[in-house]
């Protein structure tokens, strides 16, 4: 007697042949092991991702970790000419651009490990895209224009 069962999103038929059933079980186990290894590799790669961005024509440089947290902030001497409120805005926009860069790097890691069409891949990519959306296209701020014109 053949018994159909739904396994991993597809129908499989298990018969009374114990060798065939054992082979099928080994195949499923190997597939699960492979997926688990790929997911672990993705996790390891994502944990080490960092992204950087610049603002004010290079006068502001930030780096963020995979969590999105700021890990480095560098300010060039030219920022002394920028009023505090504008500098804060430039820094925040630069952080947002760096965070959006995380999504791109995670997408590449997903592609290389679990695959972009996998459920795991889509979940990880979607999570980063929602947490760190690409900022709207920005016009160069006055300080970038001034820097290009020689301050």
For each residue, the residues with C-beta under 8 A, 3 or more apart:
1: 15 16
2: 13 14 15
3: 13 14 15
4: 11 12 13
5: 11 12 13 14
6: 9 10 11 12
7: 10 11 12 28
8: 28 31
9: 6
10: 6 7
11: 4 5 6 7
12: 4 5 6 7 24
13: 2 3 4 5
14: 2 3 5 20 21 24
15: 1 2 3 20 21
16: 1
17: 20 21
18: 21 22
19: 22 23
20: 14 15 17 23 24
21: 14 15 17 18 24 25
22: 18 19 25 26
23: 19 20 26 27
24: 12 14 20 21 27 28
25: 21 22 28 29
26: 22 23 29 30
27: 23 24 30 31
28: 7 8 24 25 31 32
29: 25 26 32 33
30: 26 27 33 34
31: 8 27 28 34 35
32: 28 29 35 36
33: 29 30 36 37
34: 30 31 37 38
35: 31 32 38 39 114 118 120
36: 32 33 39 40
37: 33 34 40 41
38: 34 35 41 42 113 114 115
39: 35 36 42 43 113 114 120
40: 36 37 43 44
41: 37 38 44 45 113
42: 38 39 45 46 109 110 113 114 120 121 124
43: 39 40 46 47
44: 40 41 47 48
45: 41 42 48 49 109 112 113
46: 42 43 49 66 106 109 124
47: 43 44 66
48: 44 45 66
49: 45 46 65 66 102 105 106 109
50: 63 64 65 66 71
51: 63 64 98 99 100 101 102 104 105
52: 61 62 63 64 72 98 101
53: 61 62 94 95 97 98 101
54: 57 58 60 61 62 94
55: 59 60 61 62 90 91 93 94 97 141 144
56: 59 60 76 78 79 82 87 90 141 143 144 147
57: 54 78 140 143 144 147 148
58: 54 61 76 147
59: 55 56 75 76 77 78 79 82 143 147
60: 54 55 56 73 74 75 76 79 87 90 91 94
61: 52 53 54 55 58 72 73 74 94
62: 52 53 54 55 70 72 73 74 91 94 95 98
63: 50 51 52 70 71 72 73 98
64: 50 51 52 67 68 69 70 71 95 98 99 102
65: 49 50 68 69 71
66: 46 47 48 49 50 102 106
67: 64
68: 64 65 99 102 131 132
69: 64 65
70: 62 63 64 73 95
71: 50 63 64 65
72: 52 61 62 63
73: 60 61 62 63 70 91
74: 60 61 62
75: 59 60 79
76: 56 58 59 60 79
77: 59 80
78: 56 57 59 81 82 143 147 151
79: 56 59 60 75 76 82 87
80: 77
81: 78 143 146 151
82: 56 59 78 79 86 87 90 143
83: 86 87
84: 87 88
85: 88 89
86: 82 83 89 90 141 142 143
87: 56 60 79 82 83 84 90 91
88: 84 85 91 92
89: 85 86 92 93
90: 55 56 60 82 86 87 93 94 141 143
91: 55 60 62 73 87 88 94 95
92: 88 89 95 96
93: 55 89 90 96 97 135 138
94: 53 54 55 60 61 62 90 91 97 98
95: 53 62 64 70 91 92 98 99
96: 92 93 99 100 132 135
97: 53 55 93 94 100 101 135
98: 51 52 53 62 63 64 94 95 101 102
99: 51 64 68 95 96 102 103 131 132
100: 51 96 97 103 104 132 133 134 135
101: 51 52 53 97 98 104 105
102: 49 51 64 66 68 98 99 105 106 128 132
103: 99 100 106 107 125 128 129 132 133 134
104: 51 100 101 107 108
105: 49 51 101 102 108 109
106: 46 49 66 102 103 109 110 124 125 128
107: 103 104 110 111 116 125 128
108: 104 105 111 112
109: 42 45 46 49 105 106 112 113
110: 42 106 107 113 114 115 116 121 124 125
111: 107 108 115 116 121
112: 45 108 109
113: 38 39 41 42 45 109 110 121
114: 35 38 39 42 110 118 120 121 124
115: 38 110 111 118 121
116: 107 110 111 121 122 125
117: 121 122
118: 35 114 115 121 122
119: 122 123
120: 35 39 42 114 123 124
121: 42 110 111 113 114 115 116 117 118 124 125
122: 116 117 118 119 125 126
123: 119 120 126 127
124: 42 46 106 110 114 120 121 127 128
125: 103 106 107 110 116 121 122 128 129
126: 122 123 129 130
127: 123 124 130 131
128: 102 103 106 107 124 125 131 132
129: 103 125 126 132 133
130: 126 127 133
131: 68 99 127 128
132: 68 96 99 100 102 103 128 129
133: 100 103 129 130
134: 100 103
135: 93 96 97 100 138
136:
137:
138: 93 135 141
139:
140: 57 144 145 148
141: 55 56 86 90 138 144 145
142: 86 145 146
143: 56 57 59 78 81 82 86 90 146 147
144: 55 56 57 140 141 147 148
145: 140 141 142 148 149
146: 81 142 143 149 151
147: 56 57 58 59 78 143 144 150 151
148: 57 140 144 145
149: 145 146
150: 147
151: 78 81 146 147
